[in-house]
Structure formats: C-alpha cells, structure tokens
Amino acid sequence: MYRYDEFDRILVEERVEQFREQVARRLSGEIGEEEFKPLRLMNGLYLQLHAYMLRVAVPYGTLSSRQMRKLAAISRRYDRGYGHFTTRQNIQYNWPKLEEAPDILADLAEVEMHAIQTSGNCIRNVTADHFAGAAADEIEDPRVAAEAIRQWSSLHPEFSFLPRKFKLAVTGAPNDRAAVQFHDIGLQIVRDARGQTGFKVIVGGGLGRTPIIGATIREFLPKRHLLSYLEAILRVYNELGRRDNIYKARIKILVKDIGAEAFARQVEEEWLNLKDRSIDLPEEEMKRIESYFAPPPFENLAAVSAAFEAKRFEDRDFARWVQRNVEAHKAPGYAIVTVSLKPEGGVPGDATAQQMEAVANLAEDFGFDEIRVSHEQNLVLPHVRQADLYAVWQGLVAADLAAANLGLISDIIACPGLDYCNLANARSIPVAQRIGRRFAAIERQHDIGGLKLKISGCINACGHHHVGHIGILGVDKKGQEFYQITLGGSADHNAALGRIVGPAFSTETVVDAVETIVDTYIGLRQDGEGFNDALSRVGFDPFKEKLYAAH
Amino acid sequence: MPLIKDSQIVEDPWTTLEDEAPLTPGVWPIVSLERWQAERESLMEAGVPIGLRLRSDQSPRLIAEESEHFTVIALEFPKFTDGRPYSSARLLRERYGFKGELRAAGHVLRDQALFLVRCGFDAFEVPADISPDAWRAALARITVRYQAAADARSTAARLRRRPAPPVKPAVHCRDEEPTAAAWAY
C-alpha cells in the first residue's frame, strides 16, 4: 500500500487547518453560504436533506486495517455508528456537524486519509479495479497510475474550478471491473505489439441525465506520458466545456458536441505543447510509487488447498458463499474474498462500526492487512489463503456479513435516494430492501444466477440504473413516487445502456414488476444464458407482455 | 478595488477604459479585446503603455502573437467558480512567454490566492475587506506542490529526489547546530 512521506503528510495537515479556518469564517458569518459552498464541497462536505454529509476519500478503494478502524471510530464519535460505502469507493457519514468537520478531517489525517476533492467541480477522488494486485487476469496493478493521478490532481491550481465534476477510473485488466467506459476519463492498461504497457484512453463516458459510453481517443499512450496527456485533456475541457448550463457541462457533452475525433485532435495538439514540460513524473518517482504496490509476501502454496476443499464439501452454506463471493487469485493457493454489504433487508453499502472493525480484524489476521471498497458497494479482502477461507467466513457470519449473494439479484446498487438526498425524486433504499426481502431465499437467488439490479432515486443516476441488467429509476408523478424500469444495461467491458421497458410502476407494484421480469427471464432462458444474452435473443416483447398484459 | 502586488496594497497606475471612452494623455489604459482588435494601430501609436482585459470566454490564444505589446493583461473572473482564467494565465506565461503583469480581476477571493499565483498571476484586484495580511496568510497556508505549474516552486516529486543531507561528523558540538545553509543542497 502507498504510505505517506513528509510531503503527503504536510499537505493533508495543511489542508485540514485551511478548512478549519474556512469553517470558522463561515460560522462567524464572515463569508456566506454561496462563497462557502465550493470550499466545503472541495473538502467533501455536502448539505443534504436533513444534515451535512461528509464524503471521505478512499483513493482507488484501498484501505489498511488501521484506516478501517479509524473510519469505525469516526462513525462512533461523530456520527451514528455507521457509514455508507459508495459507488465511487468512498465512505460517507450522514450526520456530521459542520463545526466538527475539521476535527473529523484531523482524525483522518492521522491515518493518512482525507476528504480532498470528493465533491465539487474538480478532479474527484480516482477509482480503480477493486481486485487490483490480486486478479488473475491483470496485466499490471492500476493503483500505481491511480496514486500518481491522486497526487497530480490534488489541489491542481488550474483545474480546481472546472465546468463540472470530473471522474477518473483506472483498470489494469481486460475484464473491466472499474466501469472505465462510464467515466469522464477511463484508463485501461494494455500491451502494445512490442509487449510494452501503456494506457488506452477513453473520454466522455458517464451516466446521469445523459448516459453515454465513452469514446477511445487514444489506443496506446506510453505510461511515462500519463500526466501530461491528462493535463491536455483537462485543459481542453476547462477552456471549452460549457458553463452556461450545469446539465450540459460535463465533458461528455463537449465530446459529443464537437465529436470524439475533433476532440482527440485538440487534445493531441495541446499535448504536443505539454509533453516535455516536466508535468510527467520522473521515472524514479514512478518507481518510488510502484514500490509501495509490490505484491505482499505470498507463500509458495499448492494451487488447491485440501483443507479448503474438505470444508466446502462438509458445509453447504460455506460452499454457497464460496461459489458467489470468492474469486480466483493470481497467486496459487490464494483467493479474493468479497464481503457483501447487502444483507437481506439491509441498506446497500452501509456498515456499522462493529462490522468495519470485524473486517479490519479479518484483514489483519488473514489478508496482509488489506481491504478494498468496490464500486458495487461491497468490501474486498484481496489476498486470503484458501486454507483460511473457512475461518474468514466464520468471522463474517459472526458479524452478519456473510451474505452469499455477490452478483445476485439482492446485491443491489442503490443511491441514498429521498431518505437522505435533496436531489432525489423518490426513495431508493426501501425499494432495495423490499426487493431483497422478496428474493430472500438464497437458493432461489442462486437459481436465478448473476443479475445486476441498480436503483437511482432521480435522473442524476447515482445508483447507475442505466447499466443495470434491471435498472430502476425513481420519478415524481404529481407528488407520487413512481419507478421506471430499464432492461439490458451493463457496466463491464460489454458496456451497454439499458432501455425503458414501458410505463413506470407505483411504489406498490414495482417489486412485483421486478419479480415478473425475473420469472419471465427464468421461463425463457436457454442453457443458463445470462439476462442480457436472453434479452438480446428474445427482445423486449415477452417482458412487456407479462408486465403490462393485465393493465 | 484595492490592488495587491507582492502581498502589498499598491497604487494602481492603470485605468480600465470603456470602449467608447477616448484615450487621455498620461492615462495608462486597459482596453477590451474588441477595442484592441479594432484600434490596434492607433493604440500602439498613442505613446502610452497598453493593458488588455480578457473576459473569461476570450482565450489568450486569440492574441498569442501579440502579447508582447501589453504591459498588463487583466483576466476577468465573472464568478470565482469560472476557472477558465487559470488556463489562460498558464498559456500566457508558459506558452506565449508573457512577462508583463498578469492581473486577476473580477470576483477574486482569498481562497483562490494560491491557485492564482501558481498559474502565473502576480497582481490581484481584491475586495476591500481582504487585508494584505489575510492574503499573505492564504498564500502560505499550503506549502506542498504536487504538480508543476507556472510558478517556480519545486514539486514534491523534485524535492523527493534531493540528495540526502551529509552524514553528521562523528564529533558533534551541541551548541553548533548546522545552519539552514549547511543543509541546503
């Protein structure tokens, strides 16, 4: 893991004191809310429906046990004993007080954490594949680039007042787990014909009101030029992005309006002027960062652990959990564990302080002290010996974290919705909870198989409904909450946007509608084909007939 | 609007001219891009230094070849959240080699101070309630720079590559702590 040196530490500490002074000016009335708002947002502090909300950065989703314990302690001391892990690998606290926010940031700084640029119209906290450094299909660890981007983008003097927010994601594997095609900039590590590694650069993707799959503007960028190339993209965007209408201000609109090719030409032209201006990090500095992400000292193990196989045979619940929540690791004898934060009837992504501590302990005892947050709002123990999986599972069972539902219908992504958010049109969490209860029988979920269900409470699409196999969007119809359903979306390397199936459903009928869709799929799938494959084979009609026939 | 340069309030020798206002002998004018483009010849022959004011939607790319004619370029922030002048400033300094005064005008707050300086601004039209002390304090608040920009301050990556300080002599006299200069490599 990356460790702060004196420079990283000083910057974060200075930032805390700067914010403390800004909060003091706000509390004394020296500055008004209009001037304070961009300042607090750049430190992750939102004003929500009922209270402030503080969003803490988890750069590229990587945490140590010590950091996780601090997150738990903060939730106890300043909040209500829980936190909410987000689709951008961050954690949010829903009930902090404005006057305590600087103290929370100071506590975070003790464990090399901060809330810098988790909000506001600036370069947001960078995300990466949550299986980085562990996945069997990985070309290179994306976190080296992500950390370089974290540093470069922090308090960037030119790009702190962009037309709109700006999100970057990096993946180092061909199977895209970081949704790089749905970010303002997505970077994918690829190999060229000579075997050199570099980045495929994708721009202008995103969800929100105008969902767009990103366009590749460069097939191969040599690694050493990463930052100057990003600077060129950001400069073109900062100069040309629209500022007259916040709904048209994201880079995706600019790329769409002038065309990806024209945009790419402008970037390349700008880059020619930038690439030799010492923006890029020297090789030694890249090496220094890289050294922090060296693999942990894996033991030389057999590919398969006999003890693990035996436990799998003996304990059906364990076997079921392994089937869904454990993935192949690149090191023989190891495995990647995903800890589901989607217990039956729970709030997707929420974890109590006790649960955070339980995961921290398991990571310390069995996982080289490493934890990840996934953009699907789960936690990951990336390096666990197969032989320890049973003990890890038992620990998770004790903490009520052993739901064997990864990638299944109850592994729902949901935004906070009208329960917390002042933008929302409808509640998301209760719908997620009701769907979770409707499909509570885990055998049934396993029979249904992999199915991504995502819920947003408004068209800003924080719940990523456009890329759910089944997407649910809360809308307001004359003061009533209604839910529009889309089918066929996907956030992985087969990126696709879902399409609306028909008229929206009421709060009372939306869960029935989801069940109808699922039953229809089960009835017509062939040879275990996935939801989107079945949908593209049969089209929307069979679903529409079942959903609307009775109306 | 008070003008801050080198963290001091200074007398502003410049006058922002409306497009219709005539040039007055002895008055140093800051003119709009439109006026510059319409009256380039006569302005250059007026015998006074010329300043240019660019709105945030006017790119300095429009005057790339001409920046040497201006003693001052004022970049206007219509709202402090409009970040275009930061890019304009860096282009002027780093690409077009503008050496004159680069002035931040319009909605300028102390919380932007460091960003402005790092992008190459060296003069600031600030609200009357910002004291030079407050401005200086805002500039000193953050000392670490992660990224290269238009200022000369070393980035963290560069400082990380500093050679390690020399090994202290075996016999070390407590009263003679090494001075800062002795460590400055």
HADDOCK unambig.tbl for C-alpha pairs under 7 A between the chains (distance, minus, plus):
assign (segid A and resid 7 and name CA) (segid B and resid 144 and name CA) 6.32 0.50 0.50
assign (segid A and resid 7 and name CA) (segid B and resid 156 and name CA) 6.27 0.50 0.50
assign (segid A and resid 11 and name CA) (segid B and resid 142 and name CA) 6.58 0.50 0.50
assign (segid A and resid 11 and name CA) (segid B and resid 144 and name CA) 5.55 0.50 0.50
assign (segid A and resid 14 and name CA) (segid B and resid 141 and name CA) 6.44 0.50 0.50
assign (segid A and resid 14 and name CA) (segid B and resid 142 and name CA) 5.64 0.50 0.50
assign (segid A and resid 15 and name CA) (segid B and resid 142 and name CA) 6.85 0.50 0.50
assign (segid A and resid 18 and name CA) (segid B and resid 141 and name CA) 6.40 0.50 0.50
assign (segid A and resid 151 and name CA) (segid B and resid 146 and name CA) 5.75 0.50 0.50
assign (segid A and resid 152 and name CA) (segid B and resid 146 and name CA) 5.58 0.50 0.50
assign (segid A and resid 152 and name CA) (segid B and resid 147 and name CA) 5.27 0.50 0.50
assign (segid A and resid 156 and name CA) (segid B and resid 147 and name CA) 6.90 0.50 0.50
assign (segid A and resid 157 and name CA) (segid B and resid 115 and name CA) 4.25 0.50 0.50
assign (segid A and resid 157 and name CA) (segid B and resid 118 and name CA) 6.23 0.50 0.50
assign (segid A and resid 157 and name CA) (segid B and resid 119 and name CA) 6.45 0.50 0.50
assign (segid A and resid 158 and name CA) (segid B and resid 86 and name CA) 5.07 0.50 0.50
assign (segid A and resid 158 and name CA) (segid B and resid 87 and name CA) 5.91 0.50 0.50
assign (segid A and resid 158 and name CA) (segid B and resid 115 and name CA) 6.88 0.50 0.50
assign (segid A and resid 158 and name CA) (segid B and resid 119 and name CA) 6.57 0.50 0.50
assign (segid A and resid 161 and name CA) (segid B and resid 81 and name CA) 5.48 0.50 0.50
assign (segid A and resid 161 and name CA) (segid B and resid 82 and name CA) 6.18 0.50 0.50
assign (segid A and resid 161 and name CA) (segid B and resid 83 and name CA) 4.52 0.50 0.50
assign (segid A and resid 162 and name CA) (segid B and resid 83 and name CA) 5.75 0.50 0.50
assign (segid A and resid 235 and name CA) (segid B and resid 87 and name CA) 6.64 0.50 0.50
assign (segid A and resid 238 and name CA) (segid B and resid 84 and name CA) 6.05 0.50 0.50
assign (segid A and resid 239 and name CA) (segid B and resid 84 and name CA) 5.56 0.50 0.50
assign (segid A and resid 278 and name CA) (segid B and resid 148 and name CA) 6.88 0.50 0.50
assign (segid A and resid 279 and name CA) (segid B and resid 147 and name CA) 6.80 0.50 0.50
assign (segid A and resid 279 and name CA) (segid B and resid 148 and name CA) 5.62 0.50 0.50
assign (segid A and resid 285 and name CA) (segid B and resid 157 and name CA) 6.30 0.50 0.50
